[in-house]
Amino acid sequence: MDILLYLIPIALTLGLIGLVAFLWTLKSGQYDDLDGAPHRILHDDEDDN
């Protein structure tokens, strides 16, 4: 039962870290252009050398 004194704060800390990471990705614009990547993969990049 004493192990719960360690596991609960560790679980809460990891959950908080995950939430902060998710909010950081929202703020940095990771999810702004959801259609861009599928369209970009279809187009060939040609070098104009």
Backbone bond lengths (Angstrom), bond angles and torsions (degrees), N, CA, C in turn:
res aa  C-N    CA-C-N  psi(-1)  N-CA   C-N-CA  omega(-1)  CA-C   N-CA-C  phi
1 M - - - 1.436 - - 1.528 111.35 -
2 D 1.320 116.09 -25.49 1.461 119.25 179.47 1.523 111.93 -69.48
3 I 1.316 117.17 -21.66 1.459 120.56 -179.43 1.529 111.13 -65.85
4 L 1.344 116.52 -26.44 1.466 119.85 178.30 1.521 112.04 -64.56
5 L 1.312 116.58 -27.38 1.463 119.85 177.01 1.523 111.67 -64.92
6 Y 1.319 116.78 -22.91 1.459 121.38 177.77 1.535 111.75 -96.93
7 L 1.314 116.44 -39.46 1.454 120.01 -173.42 1.525 113.35 -72.13
8 I 1.315 118.19 -37.83 1.460 120.36 -178.49 1.535 111.76 -65.05
9 P 1.324 120.35 -47.92 1.468 118.72 176.61 1.533 113.18 -64.41
10 I 1.319 117.25 -34.44 1.466 119.97 177.65 1.522 109.96 -65.65
11 A 1.324 117.67 -43.53 1.462 121.31 178.98 1.524 111.30 -64.43
12 L 1.315 117.41 -41.85 1.460 120.59 178.11 1.526 111.78 -65.63
13 T 1.312 117.05 -38.65 1.462 121.20 178.53 1.530 110.74 -65.75
14 L 1.325 117.60 -44.34 1.461 120.45 178.49 1.526 111.39 -65.25
15 G 1.312 117.13 -37.75 1.457 120.24 176.01 1.518 112.23 -64.54
16 L 1.313 116.68 -40.27 1.460 121.51 177.66 1.527 111.06 -65.97
17 I 1.321 116.91 -39.96 1.465 120.72 177.14 1.529 110.40 -62.56
18 G 1.326 116.84 -42.27 1.454 120.70 177.79 1.519 112.32 -63.73
19 L 1.322 117.07 -41.15 1.456 121.16 178.52 1.520 111.29 -65.13
20 V 1.318 117.47 -42.85 1.458 121.35 178.26 1.527 110.62 -63.77
21 A 1.327 117.23 -40.65 1.463 120.33 178.60 1.525 110.97 -64.33
22 F 1.326 117.02 -40.83 1.462 120.61 178.30 1.517 111.34 -64.84
23 L 1.319 117.71 -44.22 1.461 120.70 178.72 1.525 111.26 -64.92
24 W 1.328 117.28 -34.53 1.457 121.02 177.45 1.528 110.96 -65.31
25 T 1.342 117.20 -40.09 1.460 119.46 178.03 1.523 111.11 -68.05
26 L 1.321 117.80 -34.55 1.462 120.24 175.21 1.521 111.08 -63.70
27 K 1.329 116.27 -44.08 1.458 120.96 -177.92 1.526 111.86 -68.01
28 S 1.328 117.60 -33.65 1.461 120.30 -177.19 1.519 112.69 -83.56
29 G 1.334 118.13 -2.79 1.454 120.95 173.88 1.508 115.04 85.95
30 Q 1.302 118.40 26.40 1.467 121.46 -179.07 1.524 112.23 -64.13
31 Y 1.323 117.86 -29.76 1.457 121.43 -172.24 1.531 112.52 -107.86
32 D 1.336 117.48 16.97 1.458 120.58 -176.34 1.524 112.66 -72.41
33 D 1.320 117.89 -44.62 1.458 121.79 -174.24 1.524 109.76 -113.25
34 L 1.332 116.35 85.24 1.461 120.36 -177.01 1.523 112.08 -80.29
35 D 1.339 118.26 -22.93 1.465 120.93 -178.32 1.523 112.49 -93.96
36 G 1.313 118.42 -10.46 1.461 120.83 -175.21 1.520 113.69 -69.24
37 A 1.302 117.53 -44.02 1.466 120.76 -176.48 1.523 112.78 -64.75
38 P 1.337 120.09 -44.13 1.473 118.44 178.09 1.526 112.56 -63.99
39 H 1.316 117.54 -31.24 1.456 119.92 179.66 1.521 111.44 -78.68
40 R 1.323 117.13 -36.05 1.462 120.48 -179.52 1.521 112.20 -66.57
41 I 1.316 117.27 -31.12 1.464 119.67 -177.06 1.536 111.11 -71.01
42 L 1.326 117.07 -21.16 1.455 120.57 -178.02 1.530 112.04 -83.75
43 H 1.310 118.01 -19.82 1.462 121.62 -176.56 1.535 110.16 -93.94
44 D 1.336 114.87 134.02 1.465 119.81 176.66 1.523 109.52 -81.08
45 D 1.302 115.78 138.97 1.459 120.94 173.70 1.514 107.92 -92.25
46 E 1.295 116.11 114.02 1.460 120.52 179.21 1.516 109.00 -104.99
47 D 1.320 115.55 130.35 1.455 120.96 177.41 1.525 109.22 -82.89
48 D 1.333 116.56 135.32 1.463 121.40 177.43 1.516 109.46 -99.66
49 N 1.336 116.78 68.90 1.478 120.83 -178.34 1.475 110.82 -84.81
